[in-house]
Amino acid sequence: MYRVELEDFEGPLDLLLLLINRREVDIFDIPIAQITNEYLAYVQLMDSINLDGVADYIYFAALLISIKARMLLPQPEIDTEEEDFDPRQELVDRLLEYIRYKDAAETLNQQLEERSRLFTRGKASTPAEVESPEKEVLVQTTIFELMNALRLVLEEAPEEETITIESQRYSIEDQSERIRRILFTERRVSFRDLVRGQARSFIVVTFLAILEMAYGHEICILNVSDENAFVIEKGELENV
């Protein structure tokens, strides 16, 4: 019998990273057959005990099976000048992209916790600060909810050609300024509306800009229950 143990992970990409790290293999050389079998065992176990969110894992299970099948097919002859096509590249790209914005979100979360502790200690020593309009925490949602919102929006994004870092057309600074202009006339705007119809690279950079602005107390991130995923509104920086 194939035995698996549930670990501390938040989503399908976290699970994939866990399995890859456990085998101590290079992310650019993923052993698809073994990882697919282990991943499917986790999904089957989750389904058998009726854990929430199994549908999200099914998508990546299908992707892994597809990659595994393509790697079993005979490779067509190609010119030596052309690069070999690796069916795993799509998965690698998704994992690298996920690692990038997950690390940024975790860093933000740590910074917000530190800021919250400092703010709480400050209130105890100087009661006058209780009347300060500054918000103690400007992210009123969990990091996983933010990650999930970003994933859903990225899935809806149109396909685009691969863009290298050197030729990146968007910057966090540019997107931050764009958000400031929008919030100058609107009190609140949804993340989905900010990136509607845009390419994946635009969406990711906008997401990182939102995290930076939340840390700087320029905006507040609010979780909502409808299709907007989450919304942002003006912070209290101008009143500090």
C-alpha positions in Angstrom: 0.0 0.0 0.0 1.2 3.5 -0.9 1.3 5.5 2.4 1.3 9.3 2.5 1.3 11.8 5.3 -0.3 15.2 5.2 2.1 18.1 5.6 1.7 21.8 6.3 0.9 23.2 2.8 -1.7 25.8 1.6 -2.4 24.9 -2.0 -1.4 22.7 -5.0 1.7 24.6 -5.8 2.8 24.4 -2.2 2.3 20.7 -2.3 4.4 20.4 -5.5 7.2 22.4 -4.0 7.1 20.2 -0.9 7.4 17.0 -2.9 10.2 18.5 -5.0 12.1 19.7 -2.0 11.7 16.4 -0.2 13.5 14.7 -3.0 16.2 17.4 -3.0 16.1 17.7 -6.8 16.6 20.7 -9.1 13.4 22.5 -9.9 14.6 22.6 -13.5 14.9 18.8 -13.6 11.8 17.6 -11.9 11.3 13.8 -11.9 7.8 13.9 -13.3 6.9 10.2 -12.9 7.7 10.1 -9.2 6.3 13.5 -8.4 3.1 12.8 -10.3 2.5 9.5 -8.4 3.1 11.2 -5.0 0.9 14.2 -5.9 -2.0 11.9 -7.0 -1.7 10.0 -3.8 -2.1 13.2 -1.8 -5.1 14.3 -3.9 -6.8 10.8 -3.5 -6.3 11.0 0.2 -7.7 14.5 0.4 -10.7 13.5 -1.6 -11.3 10.4 0.6 -11.5 12.5 3.7 -13.5 15.3 2.1 -11.0 18.1 2.5 -12.0 21.4 1.0 -10.3 22.7 -2.0 -9.7 19.4 -3.8 -10.8 20.9 -7.1 -7.8 23.2 -7.2 -5.5 20.2 -6.8 -7.3 18.3 -9.6 -6.2 20.9 -12.1 -2.5 20.4 -11.4 -3.0 16.7 -11.2 -4.3 16.8 -14.8 -1.3 19.0 -15.8 1.2 16.6 -14.2 -0.5 13.6 -16.0 -0.4 15.6 -19.3 3.3 16.4 -18.9 4.1 12.8 -17.9 2.3 11.5 -21.0 4.1 14.0 -23.3 7.5 12.9 -21.9 6.7 9.3 -22.8 6.1 10.2 -26.5 9.0 9.9 -28.9 10.6 13.3 -29.5 10.5 14.6 -33.0 13.8 15.4 -34.8 14.7 19.1 -34.6 17.5 21.2 -35.9 20.5 21.4 -33.7 20.3 25.2 -33.6 16.8 25.0 -32.0 16.4 24.4 -28.3 14.8 21.1 -27.2 11.3 21.4 -26.0 10.8 20.3 -22.4 7.1 19.4 -21.5 8.0 20.3 -17.9 8.8 24.0 -18.8 5.2 25.2 -18.2 5.2 23.7 -14.7 8.6 25.1 -13.9 7.5 28.6 -15.0 4.4 28.4 -12.8 6.4 27.2 -9.8 9.1 29.9 -10.2 6.4 32.6 -10.6 4.6 31.3 -7.5 7.8 31.3 -5.5 8.4 34.9 -6.5 5.2 36.4 -5.3 4.8 34.0 -2.4 8.2 35.1 -1.0 7.1 38.7 -1.5 3.8 38.1 0.3 5.5 36.3 3.2 8.0 39.1 3.6 5.1 41.6 3.7 3.3 39.5 6.3 6.4 39.5 8.5 6.9 43.3 8.1 3.2 43.9 9.0 3.5 41.8 12.1 6.6 43.7 13.2 4.9 47.0 12.5 1.8 45.8 14.5 3.9 44.9 17.5 5.6 48.2 17.5 2.3 50.1 17.1 0.8 48.1 20.1 3.7 48.9 22.3 3.6 52.5 21.3 -0.1 52.7 22.4 0.8 51.4 25.8 3.4 54.0 26.5 1.8 57.0 24.9 -2.1 56.9 25.2 -2.4 59.9 22.9 -1.6 57.6 20.0 -4.9 55.8 20.5 -6.5 58.6 18.6 -4.1 58.3 15.7 -5.9 57.6 12.4 -3.1 55.1 11.4 -4.4 51.6 10.8 -2.6 48.9 12.8 -2.8 46.3 10.0 -3.5 47.3 6.4 -4.0 43.8 5.1 -7.4 42.6 6.3 -7.2 39.2 4.7 -4.8 36.2 4.9 -1.8 35.6 2.7 -3.3 32.4 1.3 -6.5 34.3 0.3 -4.3 36.8 -1.6 -2.4 34.0 -3.3 -5.7 32.3 -4.3 -7.1 35.6 -5.6 -4.0 36.1 -7.7 -4.2 32.5 -9.0 -7.8 32.9 -10.1 -7.1 36.1 -12.0 -4.0 34.7 -13.6 -6.0 31.7 -14.9 -8.3 34.2 -16.7 -5.5 36.2 -18.2 -4.9 36.0 -22.0 -1.8 34.1 -23.2 1.3 36.1 -23.9 4.7 35.5 -25.3 7.5 34.8 -22.8 9.0 38.1 -21.5 12.4 38.1 -20.0 13.3 40.1 -17.0 15.5 42.4 -19.1 12.7 43.3 -21.4 10.0 43.6 -18.7 7.6 46.4 -19.8 6.1 46.9 -16.4 7.6 48.1 -13.1 6.4 48.1 -9.6 6.9 51.9 -9.5 4.8 52.5 -12.6 2.0 50.3 -11.3 2.1 52.0 -7.9 1.7 55.4 -9.6 -1.2 54.1 -11.7 -2.9 52.8 -8.6 -2.4 56.2 -6.9 -4.0 58.0 -9.8 -7.0 55.6 -9.7 -7.5 56.0 -5.9 -7.3 59.8 -6.3 -10.7 59.7 -7.9 -12.1 56.4 -6.5 -12.1 55.5 -2.8 -12.1 51.8 -3.5 -11.2 49.5 -6.5 -11.1 45.8 -6.9 -7.9 43.9 -7.9 -9.9 42.2 -10.7 -10.8 45.6 -12.2 -7.2 46.8 -11.9 -5.9 44.0 -14.1 -8.9 43.0 -16.2 -7.9 41.9 -19.7 -4.2 42.4 -19.0 -1.3 40.0 -19.6 0.1 37.7 -16.8 3.2 39.8 -16.3 1.1 43.0 -15.9 -1.0 41.2 -13.3 1.9 39.9 -11.3 3.7 43.3 -11.2 0.4 45.0 -10.2 0.0 42.5 -7.4 3.6 43.2 -6.1 2.9 46.9 -6.3 -0.2 46.4 -4.1 1.8 44.6 -1.5 4.5 47.3 -1.5 1.8 50.0 -1.1 0.1 48.1 1.7 3.3 47.9 3.6 3.9 51.6 3.1 0.4 52.3 4.5 -0.7 53.9 1.3 -3.5 51.4 0.8 -5.5 48.9 2.7 -6.3 45.4 1.3 -9.8 44.2 2.1 -11.2 40.7 1.5 -14.6 40.5 -0.1 -16.8 37.5 -0.7 -17.9 38.2 -4.3 -16.2 37.8 -7.6 -13.9 40.8 -7.1 -11.5 38.5 -5.1 -10.2 41.4 -3.0 -10.3 45.2 -3.1 -8.0 48.0 -2.1 -8.8 51.4 -0.7 -6.9 54.5 0.3 -4.8 54.0 3.4 -4.0 56.6 6.1 -0.6 57.7 5.0 -1.8 61.1 4.0 -3.2 61.6 7.6 -0.1 60.5 9.4 
